[in-house]
Amino acid sequence: MKIKVIIHQEEDGYWAEVPAIPGCATQGDSFEELLQNLYEAIEGCLLVWN
């Protein structure tokens, strides 16, 4: 499954939002942490939808 993610870079890290899943967003201090948190956030949001 492919899901579009919008990633924003700020001075103190990154944050991302998933437009297809309202309210699904996360952040991380590094890009690697952001990706890990993003997988968990998407999984959690999809579980709530079911």
Secondary structure, DSSP 8 states (H G I E B T S, - for coil): -----EEEEETTEEEEE-TTSTT-EEEESSHHHHHHHHHHHHHHHHHHH-
